[in-house]
Amino acid sequence: MAITKAIIPVAGMGTRFLPASKAQPKEMLAVVDKPVIQYIVEEAVASGIKEIVFVTAIGKRAIEDHFDRNFELEYRLEQKKKMGELRSVSKIGKMAKFAFVRQSKPLGDGHAVLSALPFIDAHESVAVLFGDDIIDGNVPALKQLIDAHEKYGDPVIALQKVPKKMVSNYGVIGGKKIHEDVWEIDRFVEKPPIKKAPSNLIAIGRYILTPKLLKLLPSQKSGKDGEIRLADAFTTYLKQNNVIYGCKFEGTRYDCGNKLGFLQAQIELGLKHKDIGPDLKKYLKKHHS
């Protein structure tokens, strides 16, 4: 079955971006001229996704408004003959069918996915994209995961290689390489010491989850912090002699959940932007040569 639905959890508080995120969701912070969340939705849609379920929380109404029609704005743009702007605004709400569900308490990424399951049929696999990462590449990162899932039929997790010294900041996988960019995963280690890391491949917030794995979530025990984690569900799944694959995607990832990644995205995507790219390049050459 083709994967046509995606879950995008956006319920996090975004404390790293305070005070900017005090009154607006961090996912709505703009990179050049689009909010971070729109880049992620565009990636999903370009990968064949038709329906998107956002898992939100209090203070996230701006995301709902962004993906809704704004008739007054469209009318005014039309009156002023600003057709380019009108097209860019009116297409946002038409990219996919959108649904919004509230996560009742911040109980972890596994709980966020659980909150969206009433929108997912019991027999279908679903994509999950987290709201921090912009991945820029020729082929959408999610499409690469979907292709791997269609080949192997099991859950797939996005992987990225990082320098060994950075592994302690992430969830790291162990396993064996079975294809150029595909690993058969046998374990997850959350933030391991460098010497105990099974590899330098980290799990990124893009997943394809199958019905068999999703069935584990309602009974998955919460961790020490009281949160239900997808990583724990993956571990449970592997212990039951199931297979999970990892796909090392091609593309540049910008971690917009932290300030440096967010600024890198501004500069590098700004340089690619057709309106401001050439002038930004001149500015950077002049002031930072």
N, C-alpha and C positions, 0 to 999 in steps of 0.2 A: 504493500500500500504506500502510495506517495505521502510524504510528510507535508501537511498543509497547515498545521497549527503550531504556534509558538507561545511559550510562557516567558514573560519578561518581568522578573521581580524588581520593583523600584521602591520598596518600603523603607529602605535604610535612611538614617537621619542625616548622613553627610557631614559629620562633625569636623572632618578635616578642612572643610571649606567655609566654616564659620568665620566672619559674620555673613559672607555672601549667601550662604544657604539657610540663613535664619528665617527668611520669609518666602524663599522660593526653593523648589526641589533642586538638589545638586545636578540631577539629570537634565534640568532645563538650562543650565549654564551654557552659553553659546561658545562653540568653536568656530571662529570666523563669523558666519552668519546663520548657523543652524545649531539648535541645542544638541547636546551629546546624544540624547535619546533618539533623535530623528536619524542620526547616522546608523544607529543600531537597528531601527525599524527598516530603514532602506536596505541594509544588509540582509535582513530576514526576507523582505519582499523579493529582492533580487535572487534569493535562493529558492523561491517557489512557495513561500508562506502566504496563505490567504487570510488566516484568522489569527489575531494576536490577543492574548489575555494578559493584561497588566495586573500585577499584584501590588496594590498601593497601600498607603497608610494616611493618617491625618496629615494635612499640609501638602498633599500632592495633587490638589485639584488642577493646578496649572498644566499638568501632563494631560489630564482629561480634556481640558479646554484646547490644548494645542492640537490634539488629534480629532477635534470636533470642527464643524463648519462655523465660521464667523461671518454671518450674512451681512452685518453692517459694514465690516471691514471690506468684504468683497464688493459690496455696492459702492462704497466710497472710492475704492481703487478703480472700479469701472468708470465712475463719473469723471475721475481725473485722468482717464486713459492710460493708467499705469498697468499695461497689459502683462509685462514680464513679471511684475510683483504679484499681479492677480493670479497668473498661472501657478507661480511657486506656492502661493498660499492655498489656493483652492484644491490643489492635487494632494495636499497632506492628508486630509480626511478620507480620500478615496483610495489610498495605497492598499488598505486591507480592511477587513471587518475588525473593529476593536471592541473589546469588553474589558470591564474594570471590576476587580474584586478586592475588597479590603482584607488585609492580614490583621486579624484581631489583636495579636500581640507580637512583638518582635522575637519570635521563637526560632530563628534560624532559616537558612536557605531551603532546607528540606521541608520545613513547615510552610514556607512561601509557596513552594510547588504544590504541596497538599491543598492549599487554599484555592488553587486554580483547577484542581482535578474535576470538579463538577462540570466544567466546560469541555472536558476531554472524554471522548468515547473510550470504553474499557478495552477495546481491541486495537487502539491506534497508538503508534509511537509519536512522540512530541519533541520539538526542539525547545531548548531553554537557553536564553541569552541574558546575561546579567548586564545591568545598566551602567557599568563603568568603562568597559573596553570599546574603543573604536579600533577596528581592524581594517587597514587600507590595503587592498590588493587587487590584482587583475581578476581573480576568481573570488567571489565572496567566501570568507572563511567558513560560514555555516554551510554553504553549498559543498565545500570540500568534505565536511563531516557527513552530510547527507549522502554523498557519493560513497563514502566508506561504509556507512550503515547499509546502503542498498547492496553493497558487495558482500558484506559479512553477516548482516541480519541481527547484530547484537548492539547493545549500547555503545556509544562512541563519545570520547572526551577530547576536547581540543588540547593540544600540547604545545609548549614552547620551550626551546632550549635556552637556558640562562647560564651565565658564568657560575662555576662551582661555588664561589664565595657568596652567591646570593640565594642559594637553595634554602637556607634557614628561614627565609621570609615567606615561603610558599608551601603548598601541598605538592609533594613530589611522588612520582610513580616509579615502580619497579616493574620489569617485565622483559620480554624478548622482542627484538625487531623482526617483523615477518615480511615487511615490504619496505620500499624506499622511505616512506613517511608514515608507516603504520606499525604500531606496537601492540602486542597482546599483553595486557596489563595483569600482573598478579598481586600487586599490593599498592596501597597508598600510605604515605607517611606524612603527617602534618608537621610542617616546620621542623625538619630533622636537623641535628647538629651536622656540620659539613662532613665529618668523618663517617657518619651513619647514613648519609643520603644514598638511596639505592641507584640514583642517576642524577643528571642535571636537567631532567625534563619535568616541567611543572604543569599542573592542570590550570587551564584558563577557563573563564566563565562562559563557555559554550559547550552544550551537551546535546546528544540525542538520547532520549530515555525511552525504553521499551515498556510495554504493558507489564511484563514480568517483573521488571525492576520497580515500576511505579506501585505495584501491589505491595511491595515491602514497606513503603513509606508510612501507611497508617499504623503499623505495629512497630516501627523503628523506635528504639529507646532513645531518649534524649541523652546528650553527653553531660559531662561534669558541670558545664555552664547552663544546663537546662535547655539547650537548644537542639533541635532536630537538624542534623547535618546530612547533606547529600553524600559527603565523603564517607560517613558511617554506613549509610545505605549501600554504597558501593562495596565497602568491606564485607558487609553481611552477604551481599550478592555473590561476591567472589568465594566466600567460605562455603556457599552452597554449590560449589563446582560449576558456576556459570562463567561466561567469558565477557570481558569488557575490552574494547579496543581503544587505543589512543591514536589520534591523527595529528601529526605535526604539520600545521597549516602553513601555507606560503602567504606572506603578507606582513605588513608592519603593524604591530600592536601598540596602541597608545593607552596607557593606564590612566584614564581621566578621573580615577578615584583618588589620585594624589596630585599635588600642585605641579610637580616637575613634569609628569606625564601630560598633564593638561596643557602646560605651556609649550611642550614639545609638539603636541598636536596643533596648537594655534600656529606655530611657525611653519611646520612642514606642510600642513594642509593649506595654510595661507599661501605658501609658495606655489601650490598647485592650482589655486583658485584663479579662474580665468579673468576676473575683474581686477583683483589687487595683486596677483602673483608677481608680474613684472616689476611693479613699483616697490613691492616689499623686498624683492631680490636686490634692487638698486640700493634701497635704504640699508639693508644688512651689509652689503659690500662696502658702502661708504662709511658706515659707523663702526664696523666690527672687523675690518680687514687687518 
